Amino acid sequence: MGGALLAALLLGASLTGVNGAAAAAGDADRGAAGARATGRTAVVTESYDLGDTAFTDPAGGTVSEIRAVVHRPSQVSGKLPLVVLSHGSWFACTDTEAQAWPCDRGRPYPSFRGYDYLGRALAARGFAVVSLSADGINMTSFDYGDRARLVNEHLRLLSQLSSGGGALARTLPALRGHLDMRRVGTLGHSRGGKGVMWQASDKHRDEAPDGVRVKAVLALAPVKFDWPDGDNSDTLVTRSSVAVVTSGCDGAVGEAGQQYLDDVEGRTREPAYSVALRDGNHNFFNTQWTPPAQLGEDDSTCPGRGLAPATQQHALTAYATAFFDKQLKGDATNEGLLTGERALPGVASKTRMVRPDVWSAMSNGVPTGHVAESPRPHGAGGSSPRTAAPVGLPQAYDD
């Protein structure tokens, strides 16, 4: 099953258009035959750009660009679930000597294009996917609230588009009236991971635009620390489903992001999942941070046995697709990849799940949960039983 799923995802991810609506029809035609073969739709890729100084953060004054790439099905009908992607901290400009925003040297670095492979795969399954640029924040701010508020600004613009108008209506005409703002997912990488947890947190969720409901949050190799120490309220998410993906050879943040599951254990109203890849690193999830990209870097702490970039990206695609399918579309077909009931070929990983106690939540409003460890090793082969893991990092990886 895992091999068939991965093959379908890879084929779906290859069915992409190019920037701009003018080329969409030709790209859709070229991908149509392959899309029909997998039961998925062809994909087009568009973009919007309101400029380097289009948004001033209302809290801290940080000046940011409003720029994003959009992946969507070539044929749009009804309301599409929306996934918003947010990259993390990297060079803001192509010239590493740049000191100011907008770039005083070089051009804005395209970190937001590093997840095109994932955006195309999700779009092929019926999602609209928006990957936003945060170079202005990377140049001038270390505030995670800034990242959350930039996500909210894009959601505000997309909500206007969903209502048929706003600043994006002429740029993205095919999506006018076709975004379901009650079925929104977010994915943030690195500092962006803490940013999306902040945006969806119980404390800050009411700051989202009216009518927007973030139902699913995926923190990818996320930063995790609390400030002040011991106060996790800025990133505590108990009313949306949470997934965390970390890597055992991550030279930037390690696997500290697994603590986000510790935070919700015994408190969440929605299921929470984590996947820990044994040999993945931090940067390979983003193709613009991966050699031979201009400023790419291999940050693996396991030289000689790390996952190849394509393998790591394909693994993320499978896990993210399973998560958003389940939480935004109600399709649990591939949830077993998150719970460990199904293995993904070519990678060794460990899964963990926190289940909400629905009856407790209904009776007194204080939900409880428990950790459910994978019923079998989640890696290459194996079918041995598994006892429950303690709260904390997943158990040791399986070979």
C-alpha positions as CSV (number, residue, x, y, z in Angstrom):
1,M,0.0,0.0,0.0
2,G,2.8,2.4,1.0
3,G,4.6,2.0,-2.4
4,A,1.4,2.6,-4.3
5,L,0.6,5.7,-2.3
6,L,4.1,7.1,-2.8
7,A,4.0,6.4,-6.5
8,A,0.6,8.1,-6.8
9,L,1.8,11.1,-4.8
10,L,5.0,11.5,-7.0
11,L,3.0,11.3,-10.2
12,G,0.5,13.8,-8.9
13,A,3.3,16.1,-7.8
14,S,4.6,16.1,-11.4
15,L,1.4,17.5,-12.8
16,T,2.2,21.1,-12.5
17,G,1.8,24.3,-14.4
18,V,4.0,27.4,-14.4
19,N,3.6,30.8,-12.9
20,G,0.8,32.9,-14.3
21,A,-2.7,32.2,-15.3
22,A,-1.9,32.6,-19.0
23,A,0.0,29.3,-19.1
24,A,-2.4,27.3,-16.9
25,A,-4.5,25.8,-19.7
26,G,-1.5,24.4,-21.6
27,D,0.0,22.9,-18.5
28,A,-3.3,21.3,-17.5
29,D,-3.6,19.7,-20.9
30,R,-0.1,18.3,-20.6
31,G,-0.8,16.7,-17.3
32,A,-4.4,15.5,-17.9
33,A,-3.6,12.0,-19.1
34,G,-1.4,11.2,-16.1
35,A,-3.9,12.8,-13.7
36,R,-6.7,10.6,-15.1
37,A,-4.5,7.5,-14.6
38,T,-4.2,8.2,-10.9
39,G,-7.7,9.5,-10.3
40,R,-6.2,12.9,-9.4
41,T,-6.4,16.2,-11.0
42,A,-3.9,18.2,-13.0
43,V,-2.4,21.2,-11.2
44,V,-1.6,24.7,-12.1
45,T,0.8,27.1,-10.3
46,E,0.1,30.8,-10.0
47,S,1.4,33.6,-7.7
48,Y,0.5,36.9,-6.2
49,D,2.8,39.8,-5.2
50,L,1.7,43.0,-3.6
51,G,5.2,44.3,-3.0
52,D,8.1,44.2,-0.5
53,T,6.5,46.7,1.9
54,A,2.8,45.7,1.6
55,F,2.2,44.8,5.2
56,T,3.2,46.6,8.4
57,D,2.7,44.4,11.5
58,P,0.1,46.2,13.7
59,A,1.8,45.0,16.9
60,G,5.5,45.4,16.3
61,G,5.7,47.5,13.2
62,T,7.7,44.9,11.2
63,V,7.5,45.6,7.5
64,S,6.9,42.5,5.3
65,E,6.3,41.6,1.8
66,I,3.0,40.1,0.7
67,R,4.1,37.5,-1.8
68,A,3.1,33.9,-2.3
69,V,2.9,31.0,-4.8
70,V,-0.4,29.2,-5.2
71,H,-1.0,25.6,-6.3
72,R,-4.5,24.6,-7.2
73,P,-6.4,22.0,-9.3
74,S,-6.7,23.0,-12.9
75,Q,-10.4,22.6,-12.8
76,V,-12.0,24.3,-9.8
77,S,-15.5,23.7,-8.6
78,G,-17.2,24.0,-5.2
79,K,-15.2,25.1,-2.2
80,L,-11.6,23.9,-1.9
81,P,-9.9,23.2,1.5
82,L,-7.0,25.6,1.9
83,V,-3.4,24.9,3.2
84,V,-1.1,27.8,4.0
85,L,2.7,27.1,4.2
86,S,5.2,29.3,6.0
87,H,8.9,28.9,5.7
88,G,11.4,29.5,8.5
89,S,14.5,31.6,9.1
90,W,17.0,31.8,6.2
91,F,18.9,34.4,4.2
92,A,16.4,37.2,3.3
93,C,18.3,38.2,0.2
94,T,20.3,36.4,-2.5
95,D,23.3,38.5,-1.5
96,T,24.4,37.4,1.9
97,E,25.9,40.8,2.6
98,A,22.5,42.5,2.5
99,Q,21.7,44.4,5.6
100,A,18.3,46.0,5.1
101,W,14.8,45.2,3.9
102,P,13.8,45.6,1.1
103,C,17.1,44.1,0.0
104,D,19.8,46.7,-0.3
105,R,21.9,44.1,-2.1
106,G,20.6,41.2,-4.2
107,R,17.0,40.1,-4.5
108,P,14.5,38.5,-2.1
109,Y,15.5,34.9,-1.5
110,P,12.8,32.4,-2.8
111,S,12.5,30.3,0.4
112,F,8.8,30.2,-0.2
113,R,9.3,28.2,-3.4
114,G,11.0,25.4,-1.5
115,Y,7.8,23.5,-0.9
116,D,6.5,23.5,-4.5
117,Y,6.7,19.7,-4.5
118,L,4.4,19.4,-1.5
119,G,2.1,22.1,-2.8
120,R,1.7,20.4,-6.2
121,A,1.0,17.0,-4.5
122,L,-1.7,18.5,-2.2
123,A,-3.3,20.4,-5.1
124,A,-3.5,17.2,-7.1
125,R,-5.7,15.9,-4.3
126,G,-8.1,18.8,-4.4
127,F,-6.5,21.4,-2.1
128,A,-5.7,25.0,-2.7
129,V,-2.1,25.6,-1.4
130,V,-0.6,29.0,-0.6
131,S,3.1,29.2,0.3
132,L,4.0,32.7,1.6
133,S,7.3,34.6,1.7
134,A,8.6,35.9,5.0
135,D,11.9,37.4,4.0
136,G,11.2,40.8,5.6
137,I,10.7,39.1,8.9
138,N,13.9,37.1,8.5
139,M,15.8,40.3,7.9
140,T,14.4,42.4,10.8
141,S,12.5,40.4,13.4
142,F,12.8,37.4,15.7
143,D,9.2,37.8,16.9
144,Y,7.1,34.7,16.4
145,G,4.0,36.8,16.7
146,D,5.1,38.6,13.6
147,R,5.1,35.3,11.7
148,A,1.6,34.4,13.0
149,R,0.2,37.8,12.1
150,L,1.7,37.6,8.6
151,V,-0.2,34.3,8.2
152,N,-3.3,36.0,9.3
153,E,-2.8,38.8,6.8
154,H,-2.7,36.3,4.0
155,L,-5.7,34.6,5.4
156,R,-7.5,37.9,5.4
157,L,-6.8,38.4,1.7
158,L,-7.7,34.9,0.9
159,S,-11.0,35.2,2.8
160,Q,-11.8,38.3,0.7
161,L,-11.0,36.3,-2.4
162,S,-13.3,33.5,-1.2
163,S,-16.1,36.1,-0.9
164,G,-15.5,37.1,-4.5
165,G,-13.4,40.2,-4.2
166,G,-10.4,41.9,-2.6
167,A,-6.8,42.6,-3.7
168,L,-6.3,39.1,-5.1
169,A,-9.4,38.8,-7.2
170,R,-7.8,39.9,-10.5
171,T,-4.6,37.9,-9.9
172,L,-6.4,34.6,-8.9
173,P,-9.7,34.7,-10.8
174,A,-10.2,30.9,-10.8
175,L,-10.3,30.9,-7.0
176,R,-12.8,33.6,-6.5
177,G,-15.6,32.2,-4.4
178,H,-13.9,28.8,-4.3
179,L,-11.9,28.7,-1.0
180,D,-13.4,27.1,2.1
181,M,-12.2,29.3,4.9
182,R,-13.8,26.9,7.5
183,R,-11.4,24.1,6.3
184,V,-8.0,25.7,6.7
185,G,-4.7,23.9,7.4
186,T,-1.3,25.5,8.1
187,L,2.2,24.1,7.9
188,G,5.3,25.9,9.2
189,H,8.9,24.9,8.9
190,S,11.5,25.7,11.6
191,R,10.7,29.2,13.0
192,G,7.7,29.1,10.8
193,G,6.6,26.0,12.7
194,K,6.5,27.9,15.9
195,G,4.8,30.7,14.0
196,V,1.8,28.5,12.9
197,M,1.5,27.0,16.4
198,W,1.3,30.6,17.7
199,Q,-1.3,31.5,15.1
200,A,-3.5,28.6,16.0
201,S,-3.0,28.6,19.7
202,D,-5.9,28.8,22.1
203,K,-4.5,32.1,23.3
204,H,-4.2,33.7,19.8
205,R,-6.7,31.9,17.6
206,D,-9.3,34.7,17.9
207,E,-6.8,37.0,16.1
208,A,-7.5,35.2,12.9
209,P,-9.8,36.9,10.4
210,D,-13.5,36.5,11.0
211,G,-14.9,33.4,9.4
212,V,-11.6,31.6,9.2
213,R,-11.2,28.3,11.0
214,V,-7.8,26.6,11.2
215,K,-8.6,22.9,11.8
216,A,-5.1,21.4,11.3
217,V,-1.6,22.6,12.1
218,L,1.6,20.8,11.0
219,A,4.8,21.9,12.7
220,L,7.7,20.8,10.5
221,A,11.1,20.6,12.2
222,P,9.8,23.4,14.5
223,V,11.6,25.6,16.9
224,K,10.4,24.8,20.4
225,F,11.0,26.9,23.5
226,D,8.8,28.7,25.9
227,W,9.2,32.2,27.1
228,P,9.0,32.9,29.9
229,D,10.3,29.4,30.7
230,G,7.4,27.0,31.6
231,D,4.7,29.2,29.9
232,N,3.6,27.4,26.8
233,S,0.4,29.4,26.3
234,D,1.6,31.2,23.1
235,T,1.8,27.9,21.3
236,L,-0.6,25.6,23.1
237,V,-3.1,24.3,20.5
238,T,-5.9,22.1,21.9
239,R,-8.8,23.1,19.6
240,S,-7.2,22.2,16.3
241,S,-5.5,18.9,15.3
242,V,-1.7,19.1,15.5
243,A,1.0,17.1,13.7
244,V,4.7,17.4,14.3
245,V,7.4,16.0,11.9
246,T,11.0,16.0,13.2
247,S,14.3,14.4,12.0
248,G,16.9,12.5,14.0
249,C,19.8,14.2,12.2
250,D,18.5,17.8,12.4
251,G,21.5,20.0,13.0
252,A,19.4,23.1,13.6
253,V,16.7,22.4,16.2
254,G,17.0,18.6,16.8
255,E,13.8,17.0,17.8
256,A,12.7,19.5,20.5
257,G,9.5,20.0,18.5
258,Q,8.2,16.7,19.8
259,Q,7.5,18.6,23.0
260,Y,4.4,20.1,21.3
261,L,2.7,16.7,21.8
262,D,3.7,16.7,25.5
263,D,2.0,20.1,25.8
264,V,-1.3,18.8,24.6
265,E,-1.3,15.4,26.2
266,G,-4.3,15.2,28.6
267,R,-5.7,18.5,27.2
268,T,-6.4,18.3,23.5
269,R,-9.9,18.1,22.1
270,E,-8.5,16.9,18.7
271,P,-6.1,14.1,17.7
272,A,-2.4,15.0,17.7
273,Y,0.3,13.0,15.8
274,S,4.0,13.1,15.5
275,V,6.5,11.4,13.1
276,A,10.2,11.3,13.8
277,L,12.3,10.5,10.8
278,R,15.5,8.7,11.7
279,D,18.0,10.0,9.2
280,G,16.4,13.3,8.0
281,N,18.0,16.7,8.5
282,H,16.6,20.2,8.8
283,N,17.1,21.8,5.5
284,F,16.2,19.1,3.0
285,F,12.5,19.7,3.5
286,N,13.0,23.0,1.6
287,T,14.5,22.7,-1.9
288,Q,15.8,26.2,-1.8
289,W,17.8,25.4,1.3
290,T,19.2,22.2,-0.2
291,P,22.3,21.9,-2.3
292,P,22.8,22.7,-5.2
293,A,20.4,25.7,-4.6
294,Q,22.3,29.0,-4.4
295,L,22.5,29.1,-0.6
296,G,21.7,25.5,0.1
297,E,23.4,23.7,3.0
298,D,23.4,20.1,4.3
299,D,23.1,20.5,8.0
300,S,22.9,16.7,8.8
301,T,24.5,15.6,12.1
302,C,24.7,12.1,10.6
303,P,27.1,12.4,7.7
304,G,27.2,9.3,5.5
305,R,23.8,8.0,6.4
306,G,21.4,10.8,6.0
307,L,18.3,10.6,3.8
308,A,18.6,11.8,0.2
309,P,16.7,15.1,-0.3
310,A,14.1,13.4,-2.6
311,T,13.4,10.7,-0.1
312,Q,13.0,13.1,2.7
313,Q,10.7,15.3,0.6
314,H,8.6,12.4,-0.5
315,A,8.2,11.2,3.1
316,L,6.9,14.6,4.1
317,T,4.5,14.6,1.2
318,A,3.0,11.3,2.3
319,Y,2.7,12.3,6.0
320,A,1.4,15.8,5.3
321,T,-1.1,14.5,2.7
322,A,-2.4,11.9,5.2
323,F,-2.8,14.5,7.9
324,F,-4.6,17.1,5.8
325,D,-6.8,14.5,4.0
326,K,-8.0,13.4,7.4
327,Q,-8.5,16.7,9.1
328,L,-9.7,18.9,6.3
329,K,-11.5,16.4,4.1
330,G,-12.5,13.7,6.5
331,D,-10.6,11.1,4.5
332,A,-8.9,8.7,6.9
333,T,-7.7,6.3,4.2
334,N,-4.0,7.0,4.9
335,E,-4.2,8.0,8.6
336,G,-2.4,4.7,9.3
337,L,0.9,6.4,8.1
338,L,0.5,8.7,11.1
339,T,-0.5,6.1,13.6
340,G,2.1,3.6,12.6
341,E,-0.4,1.0,11.3
342,R,1.1,1.4,7.9
343,A,4.8,1.7,7.0
344,L,6.3,4.0,4.4
345,P,8.9,2.3,2.2
346,G,12.4,3.7,2.2
347,V,12.4,5.5,5.5
348,A,12.6,4.5,9.2
349,S,10.5,6.5,11.5
350,K,8.7,6.5,14.8
351,T,5.1,7.6,15.2
352,R,3.2,8.7,18.3
353,M,-0.4,9.8,18.7
354,V,-2.3,11.6,21.4
355,R,-6.0,10.8,21.3
356,P,-8.6,13.1,22.8
357,D,-11.0,11.7,25.4
358,V,-14.2,12.8,23.7
359,W,-16.5,11.8,26.6
360,S,-14.5,13.8,29.1
361,A,-14.5,16.8,26.9
362,M,-18.3,16.6,26.5
363,S,-19.0,16.1,30.2
364,N,-16.9,18.8,31.9
365,G,-15.0,20.7,29.2
366,V,-11.6,19.5,30.3
367,P,-10.5,16.9,27.7
368,T,-8.0,14.2,28.6
369,G,-5.8,12.2,26.2
370,H,-3.3,9.4,26.2
371,V,-0.3,8.5,24.1
372,A,-0.8,5.7,21.6
373,E,2.4,4.2,20.3
374,S,2.5,2.6,16.9
375,P,1.2,-1.0,17.0
376,R,4.2,-2.0,14.9
377,P,7.6,-0.6,14.0
378,H,7.1,2.3,11.5
379,G,10.0,1.7,9.1
380,A,11.3,-1.0,6.8
381,G,9.3,-4.1,7.7
382,G,8.5,-5.5,11.1
383,S,5.3,-6.5,12.8
384,S,6.2,-6.9,16.5
385,P,3.7,-5.6,19.1
386,R,4.5,-2.3,20.9
387,T,3.7,-1.1,24.4
388,A,2.7,2.5,25.2
389,A,5.5,5.0,25.2
390,P,6.0,7.5,28.0
391,V,5.3,11.1,27.5
392,G,8.3,12.7,25.8
393,L,10.3,11.9,22.7
394,P,9.3,8.8,20.7
395,Q,11.0,5.5,21.5
396,A,14.2,4.6,19.8
397,Y,14.0,4.2,16.0
398,D,13.6,0.8,14.4
399,D,16.0,-0.5,11.8
